[in-house]
Amino acid sequence: MSGLDNVRSETRERVERAMRELLYVPPGRRAATGVIGLLLPDFENPIFPALAQAMENRATEAGFASILCSTASAAYREVDYVHMLLDRKVDGMIFISCEMTNMSGEHDHYARLLEEGARIVFVNGALNTLNVPSVGVDEGIAGELATQHLIGLGHRRIGYVAGPDYYLPTQQKAMGRESALRAAGLEADGLVAHGEFSVEGGREALRALLTRADRPTGVICSSDLMAVGVLQEAAAQGMRVPEDLSIVGFDGIEATRWTNPALTTVEQPIEEIAETAVHALKSLIDEPRKPLPDSSFRPRLAVRGSTAPPP
């Protein structure tokens, strides 16, 4: 670790392999490489590459090169990429919607990284059990804004096309929806169906909601991809949007402007999130002992053609 050359190559290789397996970060200030790692769940949901692109742009402005890693929403892939990034001696890492958001997953590797002095920042999803700067959108407010919009249009049966129930953002949006419904004097239970964060997941969840006797006249969705699936399923069921069903998405991906009708959605402030996350990581690199606050941004409602008063 100190760079001495009087170590057998076989010994050095064994020690370095053990360091990688243990996610060991050598103590003290290391020579800066000018490289950071950006880890995101996948490239299929356009919000993730949009966030990564914005962060890469901000990182370049701050003098960093970026290594982009897609973890396929799997903890073991995330750990593999952390190994690779440590091999390349990156100055720090930003985790976008990391496995920390999966309440049923294993999160031990984050604690090990922190114990060894790694510099990391979480974006959109973190538990307060670790001393890591967290930057993201307020998911509870997102659920509340979407629900309040439908209530304001006159809807009383408002469903939730939700992602898997063991994900933290799914739970936080549910709390925001329930808060808005209770404030309006409406029933907050029921009318919730879960699916994957995908187009097909949105279709499956809407099919489940439409089997109910009290089928909703409007739905809020965990993501824009799920909302696109709801649009497709509504068309397949012979329903008109927004005349028969109003739909609100979440994320603000560019594709929401291209659907027919264009999707009303709750947008993430991508540029603000990216700038704050990169600034937080740079602060950790420059002043590792300086405490940093969490940053939570209020999302914005973009009203388009997929919402209207109920029939």
Long-range contacts (C-beta under 8 A, 24 or more apart in sequence): 1-26, 19-86, 20-83, 20-86, 20-87, 21-83, 22-112, 23-79, 23-82, 23-83, 23-86, 23-109, 23-112, 23-113, 23-116, 23-118, 24-86, 24-116, 25-86, 25-113, 25-116, 25-117, 25-118, 27-116, 27-117, 29-288, 30-89, 31-89, 32-91, 32-285, 33-88, 33-89, 33-90, 33-91, 34-63, 34-64, 34-65, 34-91, 35-64, 35-65, 35-66, 35-67, 35-88, 35-89, 35-90, 35-91, 36-64, 36-65, 36-66, 36-67, 36-90, 36-91, 36-92, 36-93, 36-94, 36-281, 37-66, 37-67, 37-69, 37-81, 37-82, 37-85, 37-90, 37-92, 37-93, 37-94, 38-66, 38-67, 38-68, 38-69, 38-93, 38-94, 38-96, 39-69, 39-70, 39-71, 39-78, 39-81, 39-82, 39-93, 39-94, 39-95, 39-96, 39-98, 40-68, 40-69, 40-70, 40-71, 40-96, 40-97, 41-70, 41-71, 41-72, 41-73, 41-96, 41-97, 41-98, 42-70, 42-71, 42-72, 42-73, 43-70, 44-198, 44-225, 45-197, 45-198, 45-223, 45-225, 45-251, 45-253, 46-224, 46-225, 46-251, 46-253, 46-254, 46-255, 47-223, 47-224, 47-251, 47-252, 47-253, 47-268, 48-96, 48-97, 50-253, 50-254, 50-270, 51-96, 51-123, 51-124, 51-268, 51-270, 51-273, 51-274, 52-96, 54-270, 54-271, 54-273, 54-274, 54-275, 55-94, 55-96, 55-123, 55-274, 55-277, 55-278, 57-274, 58-274, 58-275, 58-277, 58-278, 58-279, 59-278, 62-278, 62-279, 62-282, 64-91, 64-278, 64-282, 71-98, 71-99, 73-99, 73-102, 74-99, 75-99, 75-102, 75-105, 75-106, 75-107, 75-109, 78-109, 79-109, 82-109, 82-113, 86-118, 91-119, 91-285, 92-118, 92-119, 92-120, 92-121, 92-281, 92-284, 92-285, 93-118, 93-119, 93-120, 93-121, 93-281, 94-120, 94-121, 94-122, 94-123, 94-277, 94-278, 94-281, 95-120, 95-121, 95-122, 95-123, 96-123, 96-124, 97-123, 97-124, 97-125, 97-169, 98-122, 98-125, 98-126, 100-125, 100-126, 100-127, 100-130, 100-168, 101-125, 101-126, 101-167, 101-168, 101-169, 102-166, 102-167, 102-168, 103-166, 103-167, 103-168, 103-171, 104-166, 117-288, 119-281, 119-284, 119-285, 119-288, 120-281, 120-284, 121-277, 121-280, 121-281, 121-284, 123-273, 123-277, 124-169, 124-268, 124-273, 125-168, 125-169, 126-294, 127-168, 133-280, 133-281, 133-284, 133-292, 133-293, 133-294, 133-295, 134-294, 134-295, 134-296, 135-273, 135-276, 135-277, 135-280, 135-294, 135-295, 136-273, 136-295, 136-296, 136-297, 137-268, 137-269, 137-273, 137-296, 137-297, 137-298, 137-299, 138-296, 138-297, 138-298, 138-299, 139-168, 139-169, 139-172, 139-173, 139-176, 140-172, 140-173, 140-175, 140-176, 140-179, 141-176, 141-298, 141-299, 142-173, 142-176, 142-250, 142-266, 142-299, 143-172, 143-173, 143-174, 143-175, 143-176, 143-177, 143-179, 143-180, 143-220, 144-176, 144-177, 144-179, 144-180, 145-176, 145-266, 145-299, 145-301, 146-173, 146-176, 146-177, 146-220, 146-248, 146-250, 146-266, 146-301, 147-176, 147-177, 147-180, 147-181, 147-220, 148-180, 149-248, 149-264, 149-301, 149-303, 149-307, 150-218, 150-220, 150-246, 150-248, 150-307, 151-180, 151-181, 151-184, 151-186, 153-218, 153-246, 153-307, 153-308, 153-309, 153-310, 154-309, 154-310, 155-216, 155-217, 155-218, 155-246, 155-309, 155-310, 156-186, 156-217, 156-310, 157-191, 157-214, 157-215, 157-216, 157-217, 157-218, 157-310, 158-186, 158-191, 158-216, 158-217, 158-218, 158-219, 158-220, 159-191, 159-192, 159-193, 159-209, 159-215, 159-216, 159-218, 159-219, 159-220, 160-191, 160-192, 160-193, 160-219, 160-220, 160-221, 160-222, 161-193, 161-195, 161-202, 161-205, 161-206, 161-209, 161-219, 161-220, 161-221, 161-222, 161-226, 161-227, 161-229, 161-230, 162-192, 162-193, 162-194, 162-195, 162-205, 162-222, 163-194, 163-195, 163-196, 163-197, 163-201, 163-222, 163-223, 163-226, 164-194, 164-195, 164-196, 164-197, 165-194, 169-222, 170-194, 170-222, 173-220, 173-222, 173-250, 177-220, 190-214, 191-216, 195-226, 195-229, 197-222, 197-223, 197-225, 197-226, 198-225, 198-226, 198-229, 199-225, 199-226, 199-228, 199-229, 199-232, 200-229, 201-225, 201-226, 201-229, 202-226, 202-227, 202-228, 202-229, 202-230, 202-232, 202-233, 203-229, 203-230, 203-232, 203-233, 203-236, 204-229, 205-229, 205-230, 206-230, 206-233, 206-234, 207-233, 207-237, 210-237, 216-245, 217-244, 217-245, 217-246, 217-310, 217-311, 218-245, 218-246, 218-247, 218-248, 218-307, 218-310, 219-245, 219-246, 219-247, 219-248, 220-248, 220-250, 221-247, 221-248, 221-249, 221-250, 222-250, 223-249, 223-250, 223-251, 224-249, 224-250, 224-251, 224-252, 224-253, 224-255, 224-256, 224-263, 224-265, 225-251, 225-253, 227-256, 227-263, 227-265, 227-306, 228-255, 228-259, 228-263, 231-259, 231-263, 231-306, 241-306, 242-305, 242-306, 242-307, 242-308, 243-308, 243-311, 244-311, 246-306, 246-307, 246-308, 246-310, 247-306, 247-307, 248-306, 248-307, 249-306, 250-299, 252-299, 252-300, 252-302, 256-302, 256-304, 257-304, 259-306, 261-304, 261-305, 261-306, 262-304, 262-305, 262-306, 263-304, 263-305, 263-306, 264-301, 264-302, 264-303, 264-304, 264-305, 264-306, 264-307, 265-301, 265-302, 265-304, 266-299, 266-300, 266-301, 266-302, 267-299, 267-300, 267-301, 267-302, 268-297, 268-299, 269-297, 269-298, 269-299, 269-300, 272-297, 273-297
